[in-house]
């Protein structure tokens, strides 16, 4: 599926996700400027760039995460679009969390969430409004 940043400096094709997760941890909400971050878990070797590359993106090493693991947040330095969060210290077959908002057609790619991370950190009005479909794994802080 096609994806890009807002200014099109970075354009790429993304594979079908292994899973889709919505994270409400404080780090994801702050870095995304929203109440949660919709992430498609993809194998990075399967992401094919037509413009730019992950190495050319601006990045931030985020160690203030609820999981306690450092994650590298990659974004376009021109328009500021968040594109990937990549866990530090991975070997072969490394995964990345592709921001679903970067997709040209998110409905075709990520029809729903498989997991909800740190739901207890979501604002109360969000927890009350959400009715996750049957089968969605909801994980609390530290799970």
Backbone as JSON Lines, residues from 0, in Angstrom:
{"i":0,"aa":"X","n":[0.84,-1.18,0.0],"ca":[0.0,0.0,0.0],"c":[0.89,1.24,0.0]}
{"i":1,"aa":"X","n":[0.43,2.25,-0.68],"ca":[1.2,3.49,-0.81],"c":[1.11,4.35,0.45]}
{"i":2,"aa":"X","n":[2.24,4.96,0.78],"ca":[2.31,5.85,1.95],"c":[3.27,6.99,1.64]}
{"i":3,"aa":"X","n":[3.09,8.09,2.38],"ca":[3.97,9.24,2.17],"c":[3.83,10.2,3.34]}
{"i":4,"aa":"X","n":[4.79,11.12,3.4],"ca":[4.66,12.22,4.36],"c":[3.8,13.3,3.72]}
{"i":5,"aa":"X","n":[3.45,14.31,4.45],"ca":[2.55,15.35,3.96],"c":[3.11,16.13,2.77]}
{"i":6,"aa":"X","n":[4.42,16.35,2.74],"ca":[5.02,17.12,1.64],"c":[5.54,16.23,0.5]}
{"i":7,"aa":"X","n":[5.42,14.93,0.64],"ca":[5.85,13.93,-0.35],"c":[7.36,13.79,-0.51]}
{"i":8,"aa":"X","n":[8.13,14.32,0.43],"ca":[9.58,14.12,0.39],"c":[9.92,12.63,0.54]}
{"i":9,"aa":"X","n":[9.09,11.92,1.32],"ca":[9.25,10.48,1.52],"c":[8.02,9.78,0.98]}
{"i":10,"aa":"X","n":[8.23,8.84,0.07],"ca":[7.15,8.05,-0.51],"c":[7.6,6.6,-0.53]}
{"i":11,"aa":"X","n":[6.68,5.7,-0.19],"ca":[7.07,4.29,-0.14],"c":[5.85,3.38,-0.24]}
{"i":12,"aa":"X","n":[6.15,2.11,-0.5],"ca":[5.14,1.06,-0.51],"c":[5.35,0.23,0.75]}
{"i":13,"aa":"X","n":[4.27,-0.02,1.45],"ca":[4.34,-0.77,2.7],"c":[3.69,-2.14,2.52]}
{"i":14,"aa":"X","n":[4.23,-3.16,3.17],"ca":[3.64,-4.5,3.09],"c":[2.4,-4.6,3.97]}
{"i":15,"aa":"X","n":[1.68,-5.69,3.83],"ca":[0.56,-5.97,4.71],"c":[1.1,-6.08,6.13]}
{"i":16,"aa":"X","n":[0.43,-5.47,7.1],"ca":[0.96,-5.49,8.47],"c":[0.83,-6.86,9.14]}
{"i":17,"aa":"X","n":[1.75,-7.12,10.05],"ca":[1.66,-8.31,10.89],"c":[0.52,-8.15,11.89]}
{"i":18,"aa":"X","n":[0.32,-6.92,12.31],"ca":[-0.78,-6.57,13.21],"c":[-0.91,-5.05,13.22]}
{"i":19,"aa":"X","n":[-2.03,-4.57,13.74],"ca":[-2.24,-3.13,13.91],"c":[-2.49,-2.9,15.4]}
{"i":20,"aa":"X","n":[-1.8,-1.91,15.96],"ca":[-1.94,-1.62,17.39],"c":[-2.22,-0.13,17.58]}
{"i":21,"aa":"X","n":[-3.06,0.16,18.55],"ca":[-3.33,1.54,18.94],"c":[-2.66,1.73,20.29]}
{"i":22,"aa":"X","n":[-1.72,2.66,20.36],"ca":[-0.99,2.88,21.62],"c":[-1.41,4.21,22.25]}
{"i":23,"aa":"X","n":[-1.72,4.15,23.54],"ca":[-2.12,5.34,24.29],"c":[-1.07,5.72,25.33]}
{"i":24,"aa":"X","n":[0.15,5.19,25.22],"ca":[1.17,5.56,26.2],"c":[1.48,7.06,26.06]}
{"i":25,"aa":"X","n":[2.0,7.64,27.11],"ca":[2.25,9.08,27.12],"c":[3.23,9.49,26.03]}
{"i":26,"aa":"X","n":[4.22,8.68,25.77],"ca":[5.22,8.99,24.75],"c":[4.59,9.03,23.35]}
{"i":27,"aa":"X","n":[3.75,8.05,23.03],"ca":[3.1,8.03,21.71],"c":[2.11,9.19,21.55]}
{"i":28,"aa":"X","n":[1.39,9.52,22.62],"ca":[0.43,10.62,22.51],"c":[1.15,11.96,22.36]}
{"i":29,"aa":"X","n":[2.24,12.14,23.09],"ca":[3.0,13.39,22.96],"c":[3.64,13.51,21.58]}
{"i":30,"aa":"X","n":[4.3,12.45,21.13],"ca":[5.01,12.54,19.85],"c":[4.05,12.65,18.67]}
{"i":31,"aa":"X","n":[2.85,12.11,18.82],"ca":[1.87,12.17,17.74],"c":[0.92,13.35,17.84]}
{"i":32,"aa":"X","n":[0.92,14.02,18.99],"ca":[0.04,15.16,19.17],"c":[-1.43,14.79,19.16]}
{"i":33,"aa":"X","n":[-1.75,13.58,19.65],"ca":[-3.12,13.11,19.62],"c":[-3.38,12.22,20.82]}
{"i":34,"aa":"X","n":[-4.55,11.61,20.88],"ca":[-4.93,10.78,22.02],"c":[-4.42,9.35,21.9]}
{"i":35,"aa":"X","n":[-3.81,9.02,20.79],"ca":[-3.26,7.69,20.6],"c":[-2.56,7.61,19.26]}
{"i":36,"aa":"X","n":[-1.82,6.55,19.09],"ca":[-1.07,6.36,17.85],"c":[-1.47,5.05,17.21]}
{"i":37,"aa":"X","n":[-2.02,5.11,15.99],"ca":[-2.36,3.91,15.23],"c":[-1.12,3.46,14.49]}
{"i":38,"aa":"X","n":[-0.67,2.25,14.76],"ca":[0.58,1.73,14.22],"c":[0.35,0.4,13.52]}
{"i":39,"aa":"X","n":[0.89,0.28,12.31],"ca":[0.89,-0.99,11.59],"c":[2.28,-1.59,11.76]}
{"i":40,"aa":"X","n":[2.34,-2.79,12.3],"ca":[3.62,-3.46,12.53],"c":[4.06,-4.11,11.22]}
{"i":41,"aa":"X","n":[5.2,-3.65,10.69],"ca":[5.7,-4.15,9.4],"c":[7.16,-4.57,9.54]}
{"i":42,"aa":"X","n":[7.57,-5.49,8.67],"ca":[8.98,-5.87,8.57],"c":[9.66,-4.8,7.72]}
{"i":43,"aa":"X","n":[10.68,-4.17,8.27],"ca":[11.31,-3.02,7.6],"c":[11.93,-3.38,6.26]}
{"i":44,"aa":"X","n":[12.46,-4.59,6.12],"ca":[13.05,-5.0,4.84],"c":[12.02,-5.02,3.71]}
{"i":45,"aa":"X","n":[10.74,-5.11,4.06],"ca":[9.68,-5.19,3.05],"c":[9.12,-3.82,2.66]}
{"i":46,"aa":"X","n":[9.59,-2.75,3.29],"ca":[9.18,-1.39,2.94],"c":[10.06,-0.92,1.78]}
{"i":47,"aa":"X","n":[9.44,-0.52,0.67],"ca":[10.17,-0.11,-0.53],"c":[9.95,1.37,-0.81]}
{"i":48,"aa":"X","n":[11.02,2.14,-0.76],"ca":[10.95,3.59,-0.96],"c":[11.1,3.95,-2.43]}
{"i":49,"aa":"X","n":[10.23,4.85,-2.92],"ca":[10.39,5.44,-4.25],"c":[11.0,6.84,-4.13]}
{"i":50,"aa":"X","n":[10.87,7.46,-2.95],"ca":[11.51,8.75,-2.66],"c":[11.99,8.73,-1.22]}
{"i":51,"aa":"X","n":[13.27,9.03,-1.02],"ca":[13.82,9.09,0.31],"c":[14.1,7.7,0.88]}
{"i":52,"aa":"X","n":[14.46,7.68,2.16],"ca":[14.73,6.43,2.87],"c":[14.6,6.71,4.37]}
{"i":53,"aa":"X","n":[14.52,5.65,5.15],"ca":[14.45,5.84,6.6],"c":[15.71,6.54,7.1]}
{"i":54,"aa":"X","n":[16.86,6.2,6.53],"ca":[18.13,6.81,6.94],"c":[18.16,8.32,6.71]}
{"i":55,"aa":"X","n":[17.37,8.81,5.74],"ca":[17.34,10.24,5.43],"c":[16.35,11.02,6.29]}
{"i":56,"aa":"X","n":[15.51,10.32,7.05],"ca":[14.51,10.99,7.88],"c":[15.16,11.59,9.12]}
{"i":57,"aa":"X","n":[14.53,12.61,9.66],"ca":[14.93,13.12,10.97],"c":[14.49,12.09,12.0]}
{"i":58,"aa":"X","n":[15.18,12.03,13.12],"ca":[14.81,11.03,14.12],"c":[15.09,11.54,15.53]}
{"i":59,"aa":"X","n":[14.47,10.86,16.47],"ca":[14.6,11.19,17.88],"c":[14.64,9.87,18.66]}
{"i":60,"aa":"X","n":[15.65,9.67,19.48],"ca":[15.73,8.48,20.34],"c":[14.91,8.74,21.59]}
{"i":61,"aa":"X","n":[13.78,8.05,21.71],"ca":[12.84,8.26,22.8],"c":[13.02,7.17,23.85]}
{"i":62,"aa":"X","n":[13.59,7.54,24.99],"ca":[13.78,6.57,26.07],"c":[12.77,6.76,27.19]}
{"i":63,"aa":"X","n":[11.89,7.75,27.07],"ca":[10.87,8.02,28.08],"c":[9.57,7.31,27.7]}
{"i":64,"aa":"X","n":[9.65,5.98,27.56],"ca":[8.5,5.2,27.11],"c":[7.91,4.42,28.27]}
{"i":65,"aa":"X","n":[6.63,4.11,28.2],"ca":[5.98,3.32,29.25],"c":[6.55,1.9,29.32]}
{"i":66,"aa":"X","n":[7.0,1.37,28.18],"ca":[7.56,0.02,28.16],"c":[8.96,-0.03,28.75]}
{"i":67,"aa":"X","n":[9.63,1.13,28.79],"ca":[11.0,1.18,29.27],"c":[12.03,0.93,28.19]}
{"i":68,"aa":"X","n":[11.58,0.61,26.98],"ca":[12.48,0.36,25.86],"c":[12.65,1.62,25.02]}
{"i":69,"aa":"X","n":[13.86,1.85,24.54],"ca":[14.11,3.0,23.67],"c":[13.54,2.72,22.29]}
{"i":70,"aa":"X","n":[12.85,3.71,21.75],"ca":[12.3,3.61,20.4],"c":[12.78,4.82,19.61]}
{"i":71,"aa":"X","n":[13.14,4.6,18.36],"ca":[13.61,5.7,17.52],"c":[12.43,6.17,16.68]}
{"i":72,"aa":"X","n":[12.06,7.42,16.86],"ca":[10.92,7.99,16.14],"c":[11.43,8.72,14.9]}
{"i":73,"aa":"X","n":[10.97,8.28,13.73],"ca":[11.41,8.84,12.45],"c":[10.3,9.71,11.87]}
{"i":74,"aa":"X","n":[10.69,10.88,11.37],"ca":[9.71,11.82,10.83],"c":[10.35,12.64,9.73]}
{"i":75,"aa":"X","n":[9.51,13.28,8.93],"ca":[10.0,14.15,7.87],"c":[10.47,15.46,8.5]}
{"i":76,"aa":"X","n":[11.71,15.83,8.24],"ca":[12.25,17.07,8.78],"c":[11.7,18.31,8.1]}
{"i":77,"aa":"X","n":[11.05,18.13,6.95],"ca":[10.47,19.27,6.22],"c":[9.06,19.57,6.7]}
{"i":78,"aa":"X","n":[8.17,18.57,6.67],"ca":[6.77,18.82,7.02],"c":[6.4,18.34,8.43]}
{"i":79,"aa":"X","n":[7.27,17.55,9.06],"ca":[7.03,17.09,10.42],"c":[6.18,15.84,10.55]}
{"i":80,"aa":"X","n":[5.76,15.25,9.44],"ca":[4.93,14.04,9.5],"c":[5.65,12.9,10.2]}
{"i":81,"aa":"X","n":[5.01,12.32,11.21],"ca":[5.54,11.12,11.86],"c":[5.31,9.95,10.91]}
{"i":82,"aa":"X","n":[6.35,9.14,10.68],"ca":[6.23,8.05,9.72],"c":[6.49,6.67,10.34]}
{"i":83,"aa":"X","n":[7.53,6.53,11.12],"ca":[7.87,5.24,11.73],"c":[8.36,5.44,13.15]}
{"i":84,"aa":"X","n":[8.08,4.44,13.99],"ca":[8.74,4.29,15.28],"c":[9.4,2.92,15.21]}
{"i":85,"aa":"X","n":[10.7,2.88,15.51],"ca":[11.44,1.63,15.36],"c":[12.14,1.3,16.68]}
{"i":86,"aa":"X","n":[11.81,0.14,17.26],"ca":[12.48,-0.26,18.5],"c":[13.99,-0.37,18.28]}
{"i":87,"aa":"X","n":[14.74,0.12,19.26],"ca":[16.19,0.04,19.2],"c":[16.63,-1.4,19.44]}
{"i":88,"aa":"X","n":[17.82,-1.73,19.01],"ca":[18.44,-3.04,19.27],"c":[17.65,-4.19,18.68]}
{"i":89,"aa":"X","n":[17.58,-4.24,17.37],"ca":[16.95,-5.36,16.68],"c":[17.96,-5.98,15.72]}
{"i":90,"aa":"X","n":[17.77,-7.21,15.42],"ca":[18.64,-7.89,14.47],"c":[17.93,-8.07,13.14]}
{"i":91,"aa":"X","n":[18.22,-9.18,12.51],"ca":[17.62,-9.5,11.21],"c":[16.11,-9.6,11.34]}
{"i":92,"aa":"X","n":[15.39,-9.16,10.31],"ca":[13.93,-9.2,10.33],"c":[13.33,-8.12,11.21]}
{"i":93,"aa":"X","n":[14.04,-7.02,11.37],"ca":[13.6,-5.93,12.25],"c":[12.22,-5.43,11.85]}
{"i":94,"aa":"X","n":[11.44,-5.08,12.87],"ca":[10.11,-4.55,12.63],"c":[10.1,-3.05,12.9]}
{"i":95,"aa":"X","n":[9.09,-2.39,12.36],"ca":[8.86,-0.99,12.61],"c":[7.38,-0.75,12.77]}
{"i":96,"aa":"X","n":[7.04,0.32,13.45],"ca":[5.65,0.71,13.63],"c":[5.37,1.84,12.65]}
{"i":97,"aa":"X","n":[4.73,1.51,11.56],"ca":[4.37,2.48,10.53],"c":[3.13,3.23,11.0]}
{"i":98,"aa":"X","n":[3.19,4.54,10.96],"ca":[2.04,5.36,11.37],"c":[0.96,5.25,10.3]}
{"i":99,"aa":"X","n":[-0.18,4.69,10.67],"ca":[-1.28,4.43,9.73],"c":[-1.72,5.71,9.03]}
{"i":100,"aa":"X","n":[-1.59,6.86,9.68],"ca":[-1.99,8.14,9.07],"c":[-1.18,8.46,7.82]}
{"i":101,"aa":"X","n":[-0.02,7.84,7.64],"ca":[0.81,8.09,6.45],"c":[0.3,7.37,5.21]}
{"i":102,"aa":"X","n":[-0.62,6.45,5.38],"ca":[-1.12,5.66,4.25],"c":[-2.08,6.45,3.38]}
{"i":103,"aa":"X","n":[-1.96,6.26,2.08],"ca":[-2.88,6.91,1.15],"c":[-4.3,6.41,1.34]}
{"i":104,"aa":"X","n":[-4.47,5.12,1.63],"ca":[-5.79,4.53,1.82],"c":[-5.76,3.63,3.06]}
{"i":105,"aa":"X","n":[-5.84,4.23,4.25],"ca":[-5.74,3.44,5.47],"c":[-6.8,2.35,5.59]}
{"i":106,"aa":"X","n":[-7.99,2.56,5.05],"ca":[-9.04,1.55,5.15],"c":[-8.67,0.26,4.44]}
{"i":107,"aa":"X","n":[-7.97,0.36,3.34],"ca":[-7.57,-0.84,2.6],"c":[-6.46,-1.59,3.31]}
{"i":108,"aa":"X","n":[-5.72,-0.9,4.13],"ca":[-4.53,-1.47,4.77],"c":[-4.8,-1.96,6.17]}
{"i":109,"aa":"X","n":[-5.47,-1.17,6.96],"ca":[-5.65,-1.46,8.38],"c":[-7.12,-1.31,8.77]}
{"i":110,"aa":"X","n":[-7.91,-2.35,8.52],"ca":[-9.34,-2.24,8.78],"c":[-9.72,-2.14,10.25]}
{"i":111,"aa":"X","n":[-8.82,-2.47,11.14],"ca":[-9.13,-2.39,12.56],"c":[-7.91,-2.72,13.38]}
{"i":112,"aa":"X","n":[-8.03,-2.56,14.66],"ca":[-6.9,-2.83,15.54],"c":[-6.92,-4.27,16.0]}
{"i":113,"aa":"X","n":[-5.73,-4.84,16.15],"ca":[-5.57,-6.16,16.74],"c":[-5.24,-6.05,18.22]}
{"i":114,"aa":"X","n":[-4.65,-4.92,18.61],"ca":[-4.23,-4.72,19.99],"c":[-4.35,-3.26,20.37]}
{"i":115,"aa":"X","n":[-4.65,-3.03,21.63],"ca":[-4.7,-1.69,22.18],"c":[-3.69,-1.66,23.31]}
{"i":116,"aa":"X","n":[-2.71,-0.76,23.21],"ca":[-1.64,-0.71,24.2],"c":[-1.86,0.44,25.17]}
{"i":117,"aa":"X","n":[-1.67,0.17,26.44],"ca":[-1.74,1.18,27.49],"c":[-3.08,1.93,27.46]}
{"i":118,"aa":"X","n":[-4.18,1.19,27.28],"ca":[-5.5,1.82,27.23],"c":[-5.78,2.63,28.49]}
{"i":119,"aa":"X","n":[-5.26,2.18,29.62],"ca":[-5.51,2.9,30.87],"c":[-4.92,4.31,30.86]}
{"i":120,"aa":"X","n":[-4.0,4.59,29.94],"ca":[-3.41,5.93,29.82],"c":[-4.23,6.84,28.91]}
{"i":121,"aa":"X","n":[-5.21,6.28,28.2],"ca":[-6.05,7.1,27.32],"c":[-6.93,8.0,28.18]}
{"i":122,"aa":"X","n":[-7.27,9.2,27.68],"ca":[-8.18,10.07,28.43],"c":[-9.5,9.35,28.72]}
{"i":123,"aa":"X","n":[-10.11,9.68,29.83],"ca":[-11.36,9.03,30.23],"c":[-12.43,9.08,29.16]}
{"i":124,"aa":"X","n":[-12.58,10.22,28.49],"ca":[-13.63,10.32,27.47],"c":[-13.37,9.36,26.32]}
{"i":125,"aa":"X","n":[-12.11,9.03,26.06],"ca":[-11.78,8.08,25.0],"c":[-12.15,6.67,25.45]}
{"i":126,"aa":"X","n":[-11.76,6.3,26.67],"ca":[-12.08,4.95,27.17],"c":[-13.59,4.72,27.19]}
{"i":127,"aa":"X","n":[-14.37,5.75,27.53],"ca":[-15.82,5.6,27.56],"c":[-16.41,5.47,26.16]}
{"i":128,"aa":"X","n":[-15.82,6.15,25.19],"ca":[-16.38,6.17,23.84],"c":[-16.0,4.94,23.02]}
{"i":129,"aa":"X","n":[-14.89,4.31,23.37],"ca":[-14.41,3.2,22.55],"c":[-15.11,1.91,22.89]}
{"i":130,"aa":"X","n":[-15.43,1.19,21.87],"ca":[-16.02,-0.13,22.01],"c":[-15.23,-1.04,21.07]}
{"i":131,"aa":"X","n":[-14.12,-1.59,21.58],"ca":[-13.24,-2.38,20.73],"c":[-13.94,-3.65,20.28]}
{"i":132,"aa":"X","n":[-13.74,-4.05,19.03],"ca":[-14.36,-5.27,18.52],"c":[-13.89,-6.5,19.3]}
{"i":133,"aa":"X","n":[-14.71,-7.53,19.28],"ca":[-14.36,-8.78,19.93],"c":[-13.04,-9.3,19.35]}
{"i":134,"aa":"X","n":[-12.18,-9.81,20.22],"ca":[-10.91,-10.36,19.77],"c":[-9.74,-9.41,19.84]}
{"i":135,"aa":"X","n":[-10.01,-8.13,20.1],"ca":[-8.91,-7.16,20.22],"c":[-8.27,-7.34,21.59]}
{"i":136,"aa":"X","n":[-6.96,-7.51,21.6],"ca":[-6.23,-7.68,22.85],"c":[-5.95,-6.32,23.46]}
{"i":137,"aa":"X","n":[-6.45,-6.09,24.67],"ca":[-6.23,-4.82,25.36],"c":[-5.18,-5.06,26.44]}
{"i":138,"aa":"X","n":[-4.07,-4.32,26.34],"ca":[-2.96,-4.51,27.27],"c":[-2.81,-3.29,28.17]}
{"i":139,"aa":"X","n":[-2.69,-3.53,29.44],"ca":[-2.49,-2.45,30.41],"c":[-1.01,-2.1,30.48]}
{"i":140,"aa":"X","n":[-0.71,-1.06,31.19],"ca":[0.68,-0.65,31.39],"c":[1.49,-1.81,31.96]}
{"i":141,"aa":"X","n":[2.64,-2.03,31.36],"ca":[3.53,-3.08,31.83],"c":[3.2,-4.46,31.3]}
{"i":142,"aa":"X","n":[2.19,-4.59,30.44],"ca":[1.85,-5.91,29.89],"c":[2.79,-6.29,28.79]}
